């Protein structure tokens, strides 16, 4: 009789599907320890940020890297009104402010020009409006005696008139600067043209500030000496133009070129 061949019973294998996520976890942990080892020479702040980043990945939360990305994106917005600084609305607002400022400065210039004409001061005063400021230029002989820094009594009327017109610009910076010609001066009171120009600017500013409606914090005076001439010092006419006091109302809003540098001219002087 033929013998029946018995087949050996197949061995049952345990379910090994758990090895896949286990291997993935081990890989992540290995990568984590390699990174931590490589960062052992970095500073504590970077170590903490990287640790939190990995923690966010493993827990499904928002990591420091994600927070930094959100923070970076938020920098493009105005925190006051959540409107992008470079948005069309922001540009329109700035354009409107510049337009209003231009109208106000043009109005003040017109008032000053009328005052100059009505009082016969066209040879002693001048106004210029450009991209950065409205500047009132006053000849030194309208304000001071030769070599002196005391404002003439009759010139105080002019200073008071200018100060009254400045009342409509209470938030604007005003700079009073003194200038001389290049002829040296050396007296006990004024050892140099620096001293003379500084004294003249300061004294004229003090008279402007007798008007208690003006804020002294917005005013400053400076002496420029002989170093910013507007005419040649080789002639008496040129030297007379260089001896002057300038009262400048500084613009708040200035037109910028495409490069971000203030444009050379917004309006003609």
Backbone bond lengths (Angstrom), bond angles and torsions (degrees), N, CA, C in turn:
res aa  C-N    CA-C-N  psi(-1)  N-CA   C-N-CA  omega(-1)  CA-C   N-CA-C  phi
1 X - - - 1.462 - - 1.524 108.99 -
2 X 1.312 109.90 141.72 1.493 113.25 178.96 1.514 108.87 -80.62
3 X 1.262 112.40 141.28 1.477 118.31 178.40 1.531 110.62 -87.55
4 X 1.312 115.23 133.95 1.472 119.67 176.59 1.533 110.36 -76.44
5 X 1.335 110.81 130.05 1.485 116.48 179.83 1.519 110.10 -79.37
6 X 1.279 113.72 124.03 1.481 118.56 177.31 1.542 110.96 -88.64
7 X 1.344 115.89 131.51 1.470 119.66 175.69 1.530 109.35 -85.47
8 X 1.316 112.73 135.92 1.482 117.70 -179.89 1.516 109.88 -66.65
9 X 1.241 116.51 135.26 1.492 119.14 179.80 1.530 110.99 -61.64
10 X 1.394 117.15 135.36 1.480 121.80 -179.60 1.522 109.94 -71.03
11 X 1.331 112.22 139.89 1.471 118.06 179.57 1.525 110.02 -77.73
12 X 1.265 115.47 135.91 1.463 120.31 177.33 1.532 110.08 -82.08
13 X 1.372 115.58 131.78 1.470 120.77 179.71 1.523 110.34 -101.42
14 X 1.303 115.16 142.39 1.472 120.06 178.54 1.535 110.69 -71.47
15 X 1.329 116.72 152.78 1.471 121.70 178.86 1.543 109.16 -68.25
16 X 1.337 115.91 117.79 1.478 120.24 -177.01 1.535 112.07 -108.39
17 X 1.307 118.38 17.91 1.474 120.97 -178.83 1.531 112.44 -64.72
18 X 1.336 116.63 -21.25 1.468 119.90 179.18 1.517 112.59 -69.17
19 X 1.335 116.46 -15.97 1.476 118.97 -178.72 1.530 112.30 -66.60
20 X 1.322 117.26 -29.62 1.477 119.89 -176.02 1.540 111.55 -65.90
21 X 1.340 118.54 -56.48 1.482 116.96 177.49 1.527 112.28 -63.58
22 X 1.375 115.69 -32.48 1.466 118.39 178.31 1.527 110.37 -62.54
23 X 1.358 116.24 -43.47 1.472 119.93 179.05 1.529 111.27 -64.28
24 X 1.376 115.51 -39.25 1.480 118.78 177.82 1.523 110.90 -62.13
25 X 1.334 116.10 -42.54 1.453 120.34 179.07 1.515 111.69 -62.51
26 X 1.333 115.24 -43.75 1.463 119.23 178.89 1.532 111.41 -62.08
27 X 1.341 114.99 -38.67 1.477 119.00 178.60 1.520 111.38 -63.26
28 X 1.351 115.38 -43.42 1.467 119.16 178.82 1.527 111.28 -63.59
29 X 1.331 116.03 -42.89 1.458 119.38 179.34 1.526 110.93 -64.00
30 X 1.342 116.42 -40.16 1.457 119.51 178.31 1.524 110.67 -62.54
31 X 1.347 115.96 -43.33 1.460 119.29 178.54 1.522 111.23 -63.23
32 X 1.352 115.28 -38.68 1.461 119.51 179.05 1.521 111.36 -61.56
33 X 1.348 116.64 -47.21 1.464 119.44 -178.16 1.526 111.88 -68.08
34 X 1.339 116.50 -33.00 1.476 118.63 176.76 1.525 110.27 -64.77
35 X 1.357 116.04 -43.73 1.467 119.65 179.20 1.516 110.95 -64.56
36 X 1.346 115.90 -44.39 1.462 119.45 179.61 1.520 111.20 -61.76
37 X 1.293 116.49 -38.89 1.467 119.72 178.23 1.528 110.40 -65.48
38 X 1.336 115.71 -41.30 1.461 118.33 179.49 1.509 113.03 -67.87
39 X 1.325 117.32 -24.24 1.468 121.23 -179.72 1.516 112.54 -91.90
40 X 1.299 117.90 5.81 1.463 119.90 -175.09 1.515 112.66 -60.95
41 X 1.351 117.34 -21.36 1.469 120.34 -178.89 1.521 111.96 -95.70
42 X 1.357 118.88 -2.12 1.456 120.88 -178.28 1.519 110.06 -86.22
43 X 1.315 115.32 172.57 1.470 118.67 -176.79 1.521 110.36 -78.00
44 X 1.311 115.50 167.70 1.462 121.71 -173.91 1.518 112.37 -66.10
45 X 1.340 116.64 -33.30 1.455 119.61 -177.24 1.518 110.93 -65.24
46 X 1.343 117.25 -46.76 1.460 120.66 178.93 1.534 110.60 -64.46
47 X 1.335 116.35 -37.71 1.469 120.66 178.18 1.527 110.14 -60.04
48 X 1.330 116.30 -44.84 1.452 120.37 -178.44 1.523 111.20 -66.11
49 X 1.361 117.05 -41.48 1.454 120.16 179.79 1.524 111.34 -63.19
50 X 1.334 116.95 -43.17 1.462 119.78 -179.52 1.529 111.13 -66.43
51 X 1.340 116.79 -38.41 1.463 120.17 178.58 1.515 110.70 -62.66
52 X 1.345 116.57 -43.20 1.451 119.94 179.25 1.524 111.05 -67.70
53 X 1.344 116.53 -32.49 1.457 119.71 178.27 1.521 110.39 -63.91
54 X 1.344 117.37 -46.21 1.458 120.81 177.96 1.519 111.03 -64.69
55 X 1.327 115.64 -36.52 1.459 119.25 179.24 1.519 110.43 -63.15
56 X 1.353 115.44 -39.22 1.452 118.78 178.56 1.506 112.37 -65.73
57 X 1.339 117.33 -38.41 1.456 121.03 179.03 1.521 110.83 -64.80
58 X 1.355 116.84 -45.28 1.456 121.13 -175.72 1.520 113.13 -71.32
59 X 1.348 117.05 -29.33 1.461 120.31 -177.07 1.515 112.42 -100.07
60 X 1.326 117.50 -7.57 1.456 119.73 179.06 1.509 113.44 81.88
61 X 1.359 118.36 8.27 1.457 121.56 179.60 1.510 111.14 -87.00
62 X 1.346 115.42 -172.37 1.460 121.80 178.15 1.510 108.44 -88.96
63 X 1.297 116.39 119.38 1.463 120.60 -176.94 1.511 111.22 -84.31
64 X 1.332 115.27 172.02 1.463 121.01 177.76 1.510 110.25 -60.61
65 X 1.358 116.98 -36.28 1.454 119.99 -179.72 1.514 110.41 -62.62
66 X 1.359 116.33 -41.11 1.457 120.21 177.90 1.517 111.28 -64.86
67 X 1.361 115.76 -40.15 1.454 120.06 179.38 1.517 111.23 -64.12
68 X 1.333 116.81 -39.81 1.460 120.15 178.43 1.514 111.06 -63.36
69 X 1.346 115.54 -37.87 1.456 119.26 178.99 1.522 110.83 -64.82
70 X 1.351 116.17 -43.40 1.452 119.60 177.45 1.508 111.88 -63.06
71 X 1.344 115.77 -41.16 1.463 120.27 178.72 1.505 111.27 -62.49
72 X 1.340 117.08 -40.51 1.461 121.26 -179.94 1.515 110.98 -63.54
73 X 1.332 116.54 -41.43 1.452 119.90 179.81 1.516 111.54 -66.68
74 X 1.332 116.72 -34.51 1.453 120.17 -176.81 1.518 112.75 -72.10
75 X 1.323 118.25 -16.35 1.459 120.79 -179.17 1.519 111.77 -67.00
76 X 1.321 117.59 -19.88 1.451 120.85 -178.90 1.518 112.38 -80.29
77 X 1.349 118.04 -0.16 1.448 121.09 -176.31 1.521 110.61 -114.23
78 X 1.309 114.63 150.36 1.450 121.68 175.91 1.516 108.69 -77.70
79 X 1.323 117.99 121.04 1.463 121.56 -176.29 1.519 112.35 -66.65
80 X 1.351 117.66 -20.91 1.452 119.83 -178.20 1.526 112.14 -76.78
81 X 1.332 116.95 -42.25 1.453 119.01 -175.01 1.518 113.19 -128.82
82 X 1.345 117.92 8.50 1.456 123.55 177.66 1.521 112.57 55.41
83 X 1.339 116.68 30.61 1.458 121.54 176.44 1.516 107.69 -107.66
84 X 1.348 118.22 130.29 1.462 119.46 179.90 1.522 110.76 -54.36
85 X 1.357 114.74 135.52 1.457 119.18 -177.59 1.520 112.00 -61.85
86 X 1.341 116.85 -31.92 1.440 119.94 -178.50 1.528 111.94 -97.55
87 X 1.345 117.27 17.78 1.452 120.59 -179.84 1.519 110.16 -75.35
88 X 1.320 115.58 162.59 1.462 120.10 179.15 1.522 110.91 -62.69
89 X 1.350 116.59 -33.79 1.470 119.25 179.27 1.516 110.99 -66.01
90 X 1.358 116.81 -41.13 1.459 120.00 177.53 1.511 112.12 -63.46
91 X 1.325 116.56 -41.04 1.462 120.57 179.22 1.531 110.84 -66.53
92 X 1.318 116.06 -38.42 1.466 119.47 178.90 1.521 110.87 -65.25
93 X 1.342 116.21 -38.89 1.462 119.51 179.27 1.533 110.83 -64.18
94 X 1.341 115.68 -44.44 1.464 119.21 179.34 1.522 110.86 -64.50
95 X 1.326 117.21 -40.22 1.465 120.76 178.71 1.513 111.38 -61.62
96 X 1.338 115.95 -40.38 1.455 119.93 179.12 1.522 111.54 -66.13
97 X 1.349 117.11 -40.75 1.467 120.45 177.54 1.527 111.01 -64.05
98 X 1.311 116.53 -40.34 1.468 120.19 177.88 1.522 110.68 -64.61
99 X 1.333 116.81 -38.69 1.465 120.40 179.92 1.529 110.70 -64.92
100 X 1.333 116.70 -44.11 1.470 120.19 179.10 1.525 111.00 -63.65
101 X 1.343 115.56 -43.06 1.461 119.23 179.70 1.519 110.55 -61.82
102 X 1.337 116.30 -41.70 1.455 120.44 179.34 1.525 110.95 -60.90
103 X 1.323 116.46 -43.63 1.460 120.14 179.24 1.530 111.20 -63.15
104 X 1.335 116.66 -42.43 1.462 120.16 -179.31 1.527 111.58 -64.61
105 X 1.334 116.52 -43.42 1.459 119.84 -179.50 1.529 111.33 -68.73
106 X 1.312 116.14 -36.67 1.465 119.07 176.47 1.522 110.52 -64.82
107 X 1.349 116.24 -38.00 1.455 119.89 177.67 1.519 112.01 -64.34
108 X 1.344 116.95 -42.08 1.456 120.68 178.20 1.526 110.75 -65.69
109 X 1.311 116.85 -41.71 1.471 120.12 178.37 1.531 110.72 -59.96
110 X 1.328 116.59 -41.29 1.464 120.40 179.01 1.522 110.90 -63.01
111 X 1.332 116.75 -42.35 1.475 120.10 178.55 1.521 111.12 -63.31
112 X 1.335 116.25 -41.90 1.456 119.85 178.47 1.528 111.74 -64.58
113 X 1.324 115.79 -43.11 1.468 119.55 179.67 1.523 110.95 -62.71
114 X 1.336 116.76 -39.44 1.461 119.84 177.10 1.525 111.34 -64.61
115 X 1.327 116.91 -41.31 1.466 120.69 177.82 1.528 110.68 -61.91
116 X 1.324 115.70 -43.97 1.467 120.26 -179.99 1.527 110.67 -61.14
117 X 1.327 116.31 -43.64 1.469 120.73 -178.15 1.515 111.25 -68.39
118 X 1.341 116.75 -44.44 1.459 120.67 -177.66 1.524 112.44 -65.41
119 X 1.323 117.49 -28.49 1.464 121.27 -177.57 1.529 112.65 -102.20
120 X 1.309 117.67 10.91 1.459 121.34 176.19 1.517 113.63 62.54
121 X 1.340 116.87 40.25 1.464 120.87 -176.24 1.532 112.39 -110.65
122 X 1.313 116.99 20.93 1.468 119.45 -174.61 1.520 112.81 -64.60
123 X 1.320 117.84 -24.56 1.471 119.71 178.50 1.524 112.60 -87.94
124 X 1.320 116.47 -8.28 1.464 119.90 -175.69 1.523 113.80 -115.10
125 X 1.331 117.09 -21.29 1.469 120.64 -179.45 1.517 110.52 -127.85
126 X 1.329 114.38 152.28 1.457 120.45 178.04 1.530 108.02 -151.89
127 X 1.321 116.72 150.74 1.462 121.26 176.55 1.519 109.66 -124.97
128 X 1.312 115.92 145.49 1.457 122.71 177.46 1.522 109.21 -139.56
129 X 1.333 115.65 134.91 1.460 121.76 177.43 1.524 107.91 -120.14
130 X 1.322 116.80 117.71 1.463 120.19 179.16 1.517 110.50 -129.44
131 X 1.331 117.17 -163.43 1.466 121.65 -172.95 1.518 113.46 -67.85
132 X 1.332 117.95 -18.00 1.463 119.62 -173.30 1.522 114.52 -117.21
133 X 1.344 117.92 -21.74 1.457 118.29 -172.83 1.522 112.11 -164.69
134 X 1.330 114.27 162.66 1.461 121.78 164.41 1.520 106.10 -103.79
135 X 1.328 116.11 120.84 1.466 120.08 -173.36 1.528 110.04 -118.07
136 X 1.335 114.93 129.80 1.458 122.45 175.29 1.531 107.65 -105.15
137 X 1.318 117.13 118.19 1.461 121.44 -178.76 1.520 109.27 -104.67
138 X 1.333 116.07 126.84 1.462 121.82 -177.18 1.525 108.79 -121.30
139 X 1.330 116.50 126.01 1.461 120.82 178.67 1.519 110.20 -65.03
140 X 1.319 116.11 144.35 1.472 119.16 -175.94 1.522 112.39 -64.13
141 X 1.352 117.55 -32.77 1.461 117.78 -177.86 1.524 112.68 -72.46
142 X 1.352 116.74 -11.08 1.457 119.48 174.10 1.520 110.95 -81.69
143 X 1.324 117.03 -15.82 1.458 120.92 -174.44 1.521 114.09 -117.47
144 X 1.345 116.72 -36.07 1.465 120.34 -169.37 1.531 111.55 -132.11
145 X 1.309 114.03 155.29 1.455 119.66 166.88 1.521 108.66 -78.67
146 X 1.309 117.40 161.12 1.462 121.64 -177.35 1.533 111.02 -58.72
147 X 1.335 116.59 128.46 1.452 121.85 177.29 1.516 114.51 72.66
148 X 1.337 117.73 12.16 1.463 121.16 -176.95 1.524 109.48 -121.04
149 X 1.322 116.67 155.80 1.459 121.44 179.64 1.518 112.82 -114.81
150 X 1.328 117.37 0.51 1.462 120.31 178.16 1.525 109.14 -80.24
151 X 1.325 116.02 129.19 1.464 120.79 -179.37 1.532 109.21 -69.73
152 X 1.322 115.79 131.74 1.463 120.75 179.63 1.533 110.64 -60.36
153 X 1.318 117.61 145.37 1.471 119.76 179.52 1.526 112.66 -55.95
154 X 1.349 116.96 -40.59 1.465 119.46 -178.83 1.526 112.35 -70.45
155 X 1.352 116.94 -18.51 1.467 120.41 -179.88 1.526 111.94 -82.93
156 X 1.323 116.91 -12.80 1.467 119.46 179.54 1.521 111.46 -65.64
157 X 1.325 116.69 -29.85 1.458 121.05 177.14 1.526 110.16 -62.18
158 X 1.334 115.98 -41.60 1.460 120.96 177.96 1.528 110.92 -63.87
159 X 1.334 116.24 -45.08 1.459 120.44 -179.72 1.533 111.25 -61.43
160 X 1.318 116.90 -40.81 1.464 120.56 179.51 1.519 111.42 -67.50
161 X 1.339 116.45 -36.02 1.466 119.82 178.57 1.525 110.48 -65.69
162 X 1.327 116.17 -41.26 1.467 120.02 178.87 1.531 110.20 -66.41
163 X 1.322 116.80 -42.59 1.467 119.87 -179.11 1.524 111.08 -62.97
164 X 1.344 117.36 -36.16 1.463 120.39 178.43 1.528 110.72 -65.60
165 X 1.327 117.11 -37.26 1.463 120.37 178.63 1.524 111.82 -71.13
166 X 1.330 116.76 -27.32 1.466 120.50 -179.81 1.526 112.59 -74.73
167 X 1.324 117.01 -10.63 1.461 120.12 -178.69 1.528 112.35 -61.03
168 X 1.334 117.41 -28.27 1.463 119.42 -178.06 1.528 112.27 -79.55
169 X 1.345 116.57 -0.48 1.468 121.08 177.90 1.536 109.96 -125.32
170 X 1.329 117.59 57.50 1.468 120.05 -173.85 1.517 114.37 -66.89
171 X 1.334 118.20 -22.10 1.467 120.67 -176.20 1.522 113.06 -99.98
172 X 1.307 117.25 8.01 1.460 120.12 -176.94 1.531 111.26 -97.71
173 X 1.344 114.61 145.53 1.459 120.66 174.30 1.523 109.41 -73.99
174 X 1.332 115.90 134.68 1.466 121.27 178.54 1.524 108.33 -123.67
175 X 1.321 116.33 126.39 1.464 121.83 -178.87 1.527 108.57 -116.81
176 X 1.335 115.73 125.78 1.467 121.79 176.24 1.520 107.33 -106.84
177 X 1.326 116.92 120.32 1.466 120.66 -177.86 1.525 110.64 -124.09
178 X 1.334 115.06 140.42 1.461 121.16 178.63 1.521 110.95 -106.30
179 X 1.346 116.38 145.18 1.467 122.47 -178.61 1.528 109.56 -136.77
180 X 1.315 115.57 149.03 1.465 121.14 177.27 1.531 109.52 -127.91
181 X 1.342 115.53 174.86 1.458 119.41 170.01 1.522 108.45 -85.14
182 X 1.339 116.70 -170.57 1.468 119.24 -175.62 1.519 114.22 -96.78
183 X 1.322 116.78 10.50 1.464 119.49 176.52 1.526 108.37 -78.61
184 X 1.316 118.22 121.78 1.479 120.29 -175.95 1.518 112.16 -63.86
185 X 1.310 115.47 147.66 1.452 122.04 173.41 1.516 107.59 -126.92
186 X 1.316 115.86 140.51 1.464 119.99 179.07 1.518 108.57 -150.37
187 X 1.321 113.89 94.96 1.460 120.65 177.68 1.519 108.32 -126.45
188 X 1.310 115.25 172.06 1.468 118.77 179.36 1.522 111.11 -64.40
189 X 1.338 117.22 -30.23 1.453 120.99 -178.63 1.520 111.60 -87.40
190 X 1.345 116.84 -35.22 1.467 121.63 -177.24 1.526 109.32 -130.54
191 X 1.323 117.52 92.41 1.468 120.43 -179.00 1.525 113.55 -66.60
192 X 1.334 118.48 -18.86 1.457 120.94 -177.45 1.521 109.58 -154.23
193 X 1.339 115.47 170.84 1.460 120.48 176.67 1.524 111.98 -65.37
194 X 1.345 116.80 -27.28 1.461 120.19 174.23 1.533 110.07 -56.94
195 X 1.323 115.45 -48.32 1.470 120.71 -177.18 1.522 111.41 -65.18
196 X 1.338 115.52 -42.00 1.465 119.25 -179.10 1.524 111.15 -64.63
197 X 1.325 116.75 -47.09 1.463 119.82 -178.48 1.528 111.33 -65.68
198 X 1.330 117.11 -37.65 1.470 120.67 178.51 1.522 111.20 -65.84
199 X 1.341 116.37 -43.68 1.456 120.56 -179.79 1.518 112.22 -63.50
200 X 1.326 116.86 -39.79 1.463 120.26 179.77 1.528 111.26 -66.78
201 X 1.315 116.49 -43.34 1.471 119.47 179.62 1.524 110.89 -63.44
202 X 1.321 116.07 -43.66 1.462 120.07 -178.46 1.523 111.71 -64.74
203 X 1.318 117.27 -44.23 1.461 120.21 -178.02 1.524 111.90 -66.18
204 X 1.333 116.52 -38.39 1.466 118.21 178.64 1.526 110.20 -68.62
205 X 1.326 118.04 -38.71 1.455 121.14 178.36 1.529 110.85 -62.98
206 X 1.322 117.25 -38.67 1.469 120.64 179.68 1.519 111.15 -59.74
207 X 1.341 116.35 -38.08 1.467 119.26 179.24 1.529 110.34 -69.39
208 X 1.328 116.81 -39.60 1.467 119.06 175.62 1.522 111.02 -57.30
209 X 1.319 116.40 -40.34 1.463 121.14 -174.71 1.525 113.27 -81.83
210 X 1.329 117.56 2.42 1.458 118.88 169.37 1.522 110.30 -65.50
211 X 1.305 116.11 -19.72 1.462 121.82 173.90 1.525 108.09 -77.51
212 X 1.314 117.09 108.86 1.466 120.63 -174.67 1.527 113.12 -72.88
213 X 1.330 118.29 -1.40 1.457 121.44 175.90 1.528 111.57 -85.41
214 X 1.317 116.76 -6.36 1.459 121.57 177.73 1.523 109.36 -98.57
215 X 1.322 116.20 144.25 1.462 122.31 -177.40 1.532 109.46 -93.69
216 X 1.335 118.18 113.76 1.471 120.15 -179.90 1.521 113.95 -57.82
217 X 1.344 117.28 -25.94 1.463 119.78 179.91 1.519 112.05 -64.88
218 X 1.328 117.26 -21.22 1.459 121.02 -179.44 1.524 112.70 -89.19
219 X 1.326 117.57 -3.11 1.459 121.11 -174.50 1.530 111.30 -110.60
220 X 1.316 114.83 146.83 1.467 121.02 173.41 1.517 108.49 -149.66
221 X 1.332 115.70 153.15 1.466 120.69 178.75 1.522 109.16 -125.86
222 X 1.309 115.68 150.08 1.458 120.59 -178.74 1.518 110.33 -149.08
223 X 1.333 115.97 145.38 1.456 121.81 175.84 1.516 110.21 -103.33
224 X 1.317 117.19 124.03 1.459 122.17 -178.02 1.530 112.74 -102.42
225 X 1.337 116.11 -4.32 1.461 118.87 179.18 1.518 111.39 60.01
226 X 1.330 115.37 -139.18 1.471 122.11 -176.89 1.518 112.74 -98.78
227 X 1.323 117.88 7.72 1.456 121.30 -163.79 1.531 115.49 -93.40
228 X 1.327 117.18 3.92 1.467 120.22 176.42 1.534 109.66 -133.55
229 X 1.329 117.10 63.23 1.470 119.89 -178.46 1.521 111.77 -71.21
230 X 1.324 115.82 151.37 1.464 121.29 174.94 1.522 110.65 -108.92
231 X 1.322 116.68 -3.74 1.467 122.34 179.13 1.521 108.17 -149.44
232 X 1.313 115.80 172.58 1.460 120.71 -179.38 1.526 110.67 -72.67
233 X 1.315 115.44 138.17 1.461 120.23 176.73 1.523 112.08 -86.25
234 X 1.331 117.19 7.08 1.460 120.61 -178.03 1.524 112.37 -83.38
235 X 1.319 116.80 -14.29 1.465 120.63 178.89 1.517 110.16 -122.15
236 X 1.326 115.98 157.07 1.470 120.01 179.72 1.528 110.47 -66.65
237 X 1.350 117.04 -34.35 1.468 120.22 177.83 1.535 111.03 -65.30
238 X 1.328 115.40 -41.35 1.459 118.87 179.22 1.514 111.86 -67.09
239 X 1.316 116.70 -41.09 1.469 119.68 179.27 1.525 111.14 -64.79
240 X 1.336 116.68 -35.03 1.464 120.33 178.39 1.523 110.76 -64.36
241 X 1.343 117.68 -37.59 1.464 121.03 177.93 1.527 111.60 -68.70
242 X 1.326 115.78 -32.04 1.464 119.45 -178.39 1.524 112.78 -74.78
243 X 1.325 117.20 -25.18 1.473 120.17 177.49 1.533 107.67 -83.34
244 X 1.338 115.80 104.14 1.457 119.15 -170.88 1.526 111.19 -158.35
245 X 1.323 114.73 165.57 1.465 123.03 169.79 1.515 107.19 -122.51
246 X 1.325 115.89 134.12 1.462 121.20 -179.77 1.527 109.89 -116.33
247 X 1.322 115.98 130.76 1.469 122.33 174.78 1.526 106.51 -110.69
248 X 1.332 116.63 114.00 1.463 121.64 -174.21 1.520 110.78 -113.45
249 X 1.335 115.80 126.78 1.458 122.44 172.70 1.530 106.29 -98.23
250 X 1.316 116.62 113.64 1.464 121.80 -172.24 1.530 110.55 -83.37
251 X 1.320 115.53 129.78 1.466 119.70 178.17 1.534 111.06 -63.27
252 X 1.324 115.86 148.84 1.461 120.90 171.83 1.517 111.25 -88.97
253 X 1.311 115.88 -33.29 1.459 120.89 -176.30 1.516 108.88 -120.64
254 X 1.330 115.05 120.57 1.448 120.41 -177.80 1.517 109.89 -121.09
255 X 1.308 115.74 138.12 1.454 120.92 178.81 1.514 109.50 -66.65
256 X 1.328 116.84 137.49 1.450 122.39 179.87 1.512 110.54 -113.55
257 X 1.327 115.47 146.37 1.453 120.35 175.76 1.512 109.65 -79.79
258 X 1.346 117.77 178.98 1.457 122.14 -179.17 1.517 111.68 -64.66
259 X 1.320 117.14 -22.10 1.456 120.42 179.98 1.516 112.25 -86.04
260 X 1.353 117.39 -2.09 1.457 120.32 -179.13 1.511 112.74 87.69
261 X 1.357 118.04 0.95 1.454 122.17 178.96 1.520 107.98 -94.00
262 X 1.353 118.90 136.31 1.463 119.92 179.61 1.509 110.82 -52.06
263 X 1.342 115.91 137.26 1.448 120.39 -179.55 1.516 110.58 -64.44
264 X 1.322 116.96 152.59 1.461 121.11 -175.86 1.521 111.21 -65.30
265 X 1.330 117.51 -42.73 1.452 120.41 -179.64 1.511 110.65 -141.48
266 X 1.309 115.73 133.17 1.458 120.10 174.26 1.527 108.71 -102.16
267 X 1.326 115.34 -39.98 1.457 120.78 173.58 1.506 107.51 -135.74
268 X 1.264 115.53 155.84 1.466 119.55 179.45 1.515 109.57 -72.28
269 X 1.338 117.96 144.61 1.452 120.39 178.19 1.506 111.27 -59.03
